[in-house]
């Protein structure tokens, strides 16, 4: 099961840390040849070294996904290195927390440029390689924030994540001619490096609001992406899957308390 990505060339944007790093590790462990693309080239290199130490195949590329020239160069470098591009995991994203009253319009523009425009640019740059291969897979990392829930300070982030889902539904129709699918994962609260500074009490409160009583692991998202990228998921396109331990289901904490949560 899910061995079909072995040997395939995969790009993971935002692959130097967090969910992207988890996706890169899991895909490499299943035999994919992974290009770890990140605006932080040094951290991308560190991720590559860890993958290689575990027996995987990976290369690193510094890339700002909001810049068309950089995206094209990164995709072309992947194709030169691995002989093509088979899978794109469009994961790169930023999430500064600023309420609207304090937000500079330039911050809004930057978040939308990286999270939403960056998704479009990366997919566009991969199209010639999907066409040449006669197949392709795109997996977008969206979020529950925006499409389903909201949180103060993340109007720009939420808009970008909801926008990704609007993008993929039409993109699915346009990509079908290349025998290429596009789907999205919508993570809930996932334990990444960025959460460690919030403190144990805050993390415990977050976990208490989730029916499964734990934060998600990066592997939970990576394994979902792995399925979407596989041959086994070849008849699924234009879909989004919430992976959140049931976080969006309860009306309130009281609802969980009613079941002994």
N, C-alpha and C positions, 0 to 999 in steps of 0.2 A: 504494500500500500504506500502511495505517495513516493515511489522511487523514480517517477518519471522525470523529475527535474535533474537527475544526475547528468553531469556534463554540460548542462545548459548555462548560458551566459546571463547573469543576473546583475542588474544595477540596483543598489539600495541607496537612495538619497537620505541625507541626515543619518548616515550609518555609523557615525563615530561614537554615539552615546545613546542611552535610553532604549526606546523601542526599536529604533533603527539598528542599533548594535545587536540587539537580540535577534532581529530578523536576519541580519548578515550571518551571525553565528549558526543559527538553525539551518538556513539554506545551505551554507557551506558544509555543515555536518551531513546533509543529505546529498552531497555530491555536486552541488551547483558551483560554478566558478563565479565569484562575487567581486564586483567593483564597488568598493565602499566610497561613496561620494559624499563629501561634506565640506562646508565652507572652512572648517578647521582642519587643514591638511595634516597637521601633526597628530591630532587625535584620531583621524582616519587611519594614519599609518600605524598607530598603536593597536587599533582594532584589527588591522590586517595581520600584524605580528601575532596577536593572540589566536587568530583563526589558523594561521600557518602552524603555530605551535601545536594546535589540536589536530593537525593533519589535513586541514582544508586548503583550498586554493583561493587566493584573494589578492587584489591590487587596490591601491588607494588613488583617489583623485580629489584635488581641491576644487570645489565648485560652488558658486553662489547660484542657486537654482532660479533666482529672479533675473538673471542675466542671460540673454539668448545666446550670445557668443560663447560664454563659458559652458552652457548646457550642451551646445552642439559639439564643442571640443571634447567634453567629457564622454559623450555618447560615442563619438568617433574613436576616441582612445580605447573605449571598451571594445568596440568592434574590431579594432586592429589587434588588441591583445588577445581576445577570446574567439575571434573569427565570426563575430556577429553579436546580436543582442536578442535574447529570447524572452526575458522577464524584466519588467520594471516595477520596482516597489517604490512608489512615490510617497516617501515618508517624511521628507524634510519639512519642518515647521517651527515657527517661533511663537511664543505666547507671553509677551510682557503683560503684566496686569496693571491697567490704568483705567480708572473710571472716566466716563465721557467728559465730565466737567474739567478734568485735568489733562485730557489727552490732546497732544499736538496732532493736527491732521497728518503730519508727516509720519507719525507712528502708525496711524491707521493704514496709510498707503504702503508702508513697509511690510506690515503683517499680511495684507492682501497680496502684495507682490510675491512674497516668499511662499505663503501657504496655498494660495489659489492660482495665481499666474504661474508660479513655479511648477505646479502640477501639470498645467496645460503645456508649458514649454517642454517639459521632460517627455510627455507623451508624444508631442509633435515631433521632437527630435528622433524618437525611436521608430516612427512609422516606416521609414524606408527599410529598416532592418527587419521589422515584422513582415513587411511585404516580401522581402528577399527570402526569408525563412519559410514563408507560407503559414506562419502561425505566430502567436505571441500571447503574452499574459501581462496585464497591468493590475497591480494591487495598490489601492490608495489608502493611506492611513488618514481617516477622518476622525471623528470623535462623537461622543454623546453630547458634548457641549456645543450648542448651536443647533444641530438638527433635532435634538430632543429636550435638552435641559439648558439652563443658563446660569451664569455666575457673574456677580458684579466685577467689573474691570476687564471683562473679556468680550465686549461687544464686537471688536474687530476679529478676534480669534473665532468666536462663534459664527460670525458672518462668513468667514473664510471656510470653515468646516462644513457649514450648510451649503455653501457654494460648490464645494467639491462634489457633493451628492447630486446637485443639479447638473453639473458638468458631466458626470459619468453616465447619466441616463441617455443623453444624446450621443456622447462619445461612444457608448456601447453599440449604437446603430452604425456610426461611421466606421468603427474599427472592425465590424463584422466582415467587411469585404476583404480584410487581411487575415481572416480566420483568427482573430485576436479578441480576447475577452478582457473586460475591465470590471472590477468589483472593489468594494470598499470594506474595510474593517472599522468599526466604531468602538474604540476602547473606552472603558470607564476609568476608574482610578487605578493606575498601574504603578507598582513600586519601581521607581527609577532613581537615578542619582539626584535628580532635582527635588525629590521629596524628602531627602534625608535631613535637610535644614529646617523642616517644619516642626520637628519635635515629636516625641513619642506620644504625648497626649493628643495632639492633633491627628496623628496617624491612627490612633486607637478610635477616635471619634469617626474618622472616615470609614474605618473597617466596620464599625457598629452600624452604619447606615446601609450596609451591603448584606443581603440575605445569606450569602455564603460566608460572611464574617471574616473576610480577608481581602486585602488589596490584590489585584491581579499581578501576575508575573509577566515579564516581557515575553517569556516563552508562550504564554497564553495567546498573545497577539501574533507572535511569529508563527505558531502552529496553524492559526487560522489563515494567515497569509500563504503559508505553505500549501494548504489545501486549495485555495483559489488559484495558485500558480501551477497546480498539477494537471496532468491529463485527465484525472478522475473528475475534475470540476469543469471539463470542457464544454458542458452545455449550460453553464451558469454565467450570465453576464448582465451588467447593469444593476447589480444587487448590492445591498449593504447589510452587514451583519453586526449587531451589537454584541460586544464581548465585555461584560461588565459585572459578572457574578450576580446578576439580578438587581443591580443598583437602581435602575429606573422604575422598578415595579412597585414598591411600596408607596402609598400616599403620604406616609409619615413614619417617624420612628415608632409611633404608637402601633402602627400596623404590624411592625416586626415584633413588638412586645406581645401582641395578641397571640402570636404563634410561639412564644417563648424565646424570641430573638433578643 
